[in-house]
Amino acid sequence: MKKLVLFVLVCFIAPALASLGVRAAGSQPNSWHNADWSSSGILPRAQVHQAAVIHVMAARTGGLKGALAVHSWIVTKRENGRYNRYDKVGWGSPIRHNSYPADGRWYSNEPDILLTIEGEAAERLIPKVEQAIAKYPYAARGDYAIWPGPNSNSFVAHVLREVPELDITLPPEAVGRDYRPLGDFITISSDWRDLEVSLGGYAGLAIGARHGFEVRIAGLVFGIDVLRPALKLPGFGRIGV
């Protein structure tokens, strides 16, 4: 029991508190209305970049939550088409289509591009992505819980599981990515490359080619990735190559 408590303190609580301290020392908008939601400019204009494309993107959330969590979304564009951005939010009808610029800042925080697929591969996968979005089971009003989920990251994680050809998992700080309804304890990816065990998103484990090895407690992640060498820490995410 002492070793278990020490493991939780060192691997979960200490990194989380350190990340909260770093966040508290920085400056953040004092309200939703004062935050910057404009385009970050990291994506080329759709008229300039005419090829089909899929992006998975994420940015830190607002306030102290941003010390531990990111908000993620999906962007698609067919050849010679416009960008389409899909998010899940916590108010009104939760699944939003083009409510924000494709590469918009989230609560003034600059986004990161986690995945880019272009050309024929993107054109082939966009219908599968759209189908997975349409099949998302928590799309009605009230189908949102900031923790343990289903939240914005639960939504994107669902799409990534439904379209394994995207070959990516959300980063460790995407709190809610491991949400499953209680009773849905074990998930094996359709290509058999990853195994996840979830206790309703409150705790769990993951092992596989995409996740490496992860221990999950209260939405926070401690883990090791061998194929893409890195240590995963609560709040800080991947530290390594």
C-alpha positions in Angstrom: 0.0 0.0 0.0 2.8 2.4 0.8 4.5 1.7 -2.6 1.1 2.4 -4.3 0.7 5.7 -2.5 4.3 6.7 -3.3 3.7 5.8 -7.0 0.6 8.0 -7.1 2.3 10.9 -5.4 5.5 10.8 -7.5 4.0 9.9 -10.9 0.6 11.7 -10.8 0.2 14.3 -8.0 3.7 15.9 -8.1 3.7 16.5 -11.9 0.1 17.7 -11.8 0.9 20.2 -9.1 4.0 21.4 -10.9 2.0 22.0 -14.1 -0.6 23.9 -12.1 2.1 26.1 -10.6 3.6 26.9 -14.0 0.1 27.7 -15.4 -0.8 29.9 -12.4 2.5 31.9 -12.9 1.5 32.8 -16.5 -1.1 35.3 -17.8 -4.5 34.1 -19.0 -7.7 35.9 -20.2 -9.9 36.7 -17.2 -13.1 35.6 -19.0 -14.4 33.7 -22.0 -15.4 37.0 -23.7 -11.9 38.5 -23.4 -10.2 35.4 -24.9 -8.9 35.3 -28.4 -10.7 32.8 -30.7 -9.3 34.1 -34.0 -7.3 32.2 -36.6 -3.8 31.4 -35.6 -2.6 31.4 -39.2 -0.9 28.0 -39.0 -3.0 26.6 -41.8 -2.8 27.9 -45.4 -6.0 29.4 -46.8 -8.2 26.8 -48.4 -8.1 28.7 -51.7 -4.3 28.4 -51.7 -4.0 24.8 -50.5 -6.3 23.0 -52.9 -5.5 19.4 -52.1 -7.7 17.4 -49.8 -6.5 17.3 -46.2 -7.4 16.0 -42.7 -6.0 17.7 -39.6 -6.3 16.7 -36.0 -5.6 19.7 -33.8 -5.5 20.6 -30.1 -4.9 23.6 -27.9 -4.7 24.1 -24.1 -8.0 24.9 -22.4 -8.7 28.0 -20.4 -7.8 28.9 -16.9 -6.1 26.5 -14.5 -7.7 23.6 -16.5 -5.2 24.4 -19.2 -2.4 23.1 -16.8 -3.8 19.6 -17.2 -5.9 19.4 -20.3 -6.2 20.3 -24.0 -9.2 20.7 -26.2 -9.0 18.8 -29.5 -10.9 19.0 -32.8 -10.9 17.6 -36.4 -10.5 19.6 -39.6 -11.3 18.2 -43.1 -11.1 19.7 -46.6 -12.0 18.0 -49.8 -10.0 18.8 -53.0 -10.7 22.4 -54.0 -13.1 22.7 -51.1 -13.3 24.7 -47.9 -12.2 23.7 -44.4 -14.7 22.0 -42.1 -14.0 22.0 -38.4 -15.7 19.7 -35.9 -15.7 20.2 -32.2 -17.6 19.1 -29.2 -18.5 21.8 -26.6 -20.3 21.9 -23.3 -23.3 24.1 -24.1 -26.3 23.9 -26.5 -26.1 21.3 -29.2 -22.6 19.9 -28.4 -21.3 18.9 -31.8 -20.3 22.1 -33.6 -19.5 22.5 -37.3 -17.4 25.5 -38.3 -18.3 27.5 -35.1 -14.6 28.6 -35.0 -11.8 29.1 -37.6 -10.2 25.8 -38.7 -7.0 26.8 -37.0 -8.5 29.1 -34.4 -7.0 29.7 -31.0 -8.7 28.1 -28.1 -9.2 30.5 -25.1 -6.2 32.5 -26.5 -4.0 29.4 -26.7 -2.2 28.6 -29.9 -3.2 25.2 -31.4 -0.9 22.4 -32.4 -1.3 20.2 -35.4 -1.2 16.6 -34.2 -1.8 14.9 -37.6 -1.9 15.9 -41.2 -3.0 13.6 -44.1 -3.1 15.1 -47.6 -4.1 14.2 -51.1 -5.7 11.0 -52.2 -5.4 9.4 -48.8 -7.3 12.3 -47.2 -9.9 12.2 -49.9 -10.4 8.5 -49.3 -10.7 8.8 -45.5 -12.9 11.9 -45.2 -16.1 10.0 -45.8 -15.1 7.6 -43.0 -14.3 10.5 -40.7 -17.7 12.1 -41.5 -19.5 8.8 -40.9 -17.7 8.4 -37.5 -18.8 11.9 -36.6 -22.4 11.2 -37.5 -22.3 7.9 -35.5 -21.0 9.6 -32.3 -23.4 8.4 -29.5 -23.2 11.5 -27.3 -24.3 14.2 -29.6 -27.6 15.4 -27.9 -28.1 18.4 -25.6 -26.8 17.5 -22.2 -24.4 14.8 -23.5 -21.4 16.6 -22.1 -19.4 16.2 -18.9 -16.1 18.0 -18.4 -14.8 15.0 -16.4 -14.5 12.1 -16.9 -16.4 12.6 -20.1 -17.9 12.5 -22.6 -16.2 15.8 -23.5 -14.4 17.2 -26.5 -11.6 14.8 -26.3 -13.9 11.8 -25.9 -15.5 12.9 -29.2 -12.2 13.1 -31.2 -11.0 9.8 -29.6 -14.2 8.1 -30.8 -13.5 9.3 -34.4 -9.8 8.1 -34.2 -11.0 4.7 -33.0 -13.6 4.4 -35.7 -11.0 5.4 -38.4 -7.8 3.5 -37.4 -6.2 4.4 -40.7 -5.6 7.9 -39.2 -3.0 6.0 -37.0 -2.9 8.4 -34.2 -4.0 8.7 -30.6 -4.6 11.9 -28.7 -1.9 13.2 -26.4 -1.8 12.2 -22.7 -3.1 15.7 -21.7 -6.3 15.2 -23.7 -8.4 14.5 -20.6 -11.5 12.4 -21.5 -9.9 10.5 -24.4 -10.2 7.3 -22.3 -13.9 7.8 -21.4 -16.1 4.7 -21.8 -19.5 4.1 -20.3 -19.3 1.9 -17.2 -19.5 -1.7 -18.4 -17.5 -1.1 -21.6 -14.3 -2.1 -19.9 -12.1 -3.4 -22.7 -11.4 -1.8 -26.1 -9.2 -3.5 -28.7 -8.5 -1.4 -31.8 -9.9 -2.8 -35.0 -6.3 -3.4 -36.3 -5.4 -5.2 -33.0 -2.5 -2.8 -32.3 -3.8 -1.4 -29.0 -5.6 -2.6 -25.9 -7.4 -0.2 -23.5 -9.0 -0.9 -20.1 -11.3 1.7 -18.7 -13.3 2.0 -15.5 -15.7 4.7 -16.8 -12.8 7.1 -17.5 -12.0 7.3 -13.8 -9.0 4.9 -14.1 -7.6 2.5 -16.6 -4.6 1.1 -18.5 -3.4 1.1 -22.1 -0.8 -0.9 -24.0 0.0 -1.0 -27.7 1.8 0.4 -30.7 0.1 3.8 -30.5 -0.2 4.3 -26.7 2.9 2.6 -25.5 2.2 1.7 -21.8 0.0 4.0 -19.8 -1.5 4.1 -16.3 -4.6 6.3 -16.1 -6.0 7.8 -12.9 -8.7 10.5 -12.8 -8.0 11.4 -16.5 -4.3 11.9 -15.8 -1.7 9.8 -17.5 1.7 8.4 -16.6 3.3 6.3 -19.2 6.3 5.3 -21.3 6.4 5.1 -25.1 9.1 2.9 -26.5 8.5 3.1 -30.2 8.6 6.9 -30.1 10.8 7.3 -27.0 9.1 9.5 -24.4 8.0 9.7 -20.8 4.3 10.8 -20.3 3.6 13.0 -17.3 0.3 14.5 -16.1 0.0 18.1 -17.3 3.3 18.1 -19.2 2.3 15.4 -21.7 5.1 13.7 -23.7 8.7 14.5 -22.7 11.2 13.0 -25.2 11.7 12.5 -28.9 
